[in-house]
């Protein structure tokens, strides 16, 4: 049997997952650079154009203070993604 068509189908999902992971890495690095504090992978979630930061209140406050700069940098780095807000 030829399973090549299944492999091609699954490769599409692999590309989508890799793109999401790369986007998340860029978002985490941008936030970390802006607030001068490393942000853990599990603390950042991206959903429907919103970036959710689930961290301590002090870290979240720091992110919110730099929200405009973070969104501006992400707009320059990832023009294809339209991030609406950071929550």
Secondary structure, 3 states (H helix, E strand, C coil): CCCHHHHHHHHHHHHHHHHHHHHHHHHHHHHHHHHCCCCCHHHEEEECCEEEECCCHHHHHHHHHCHHHHHHHHHHHCCCCCCCEEC
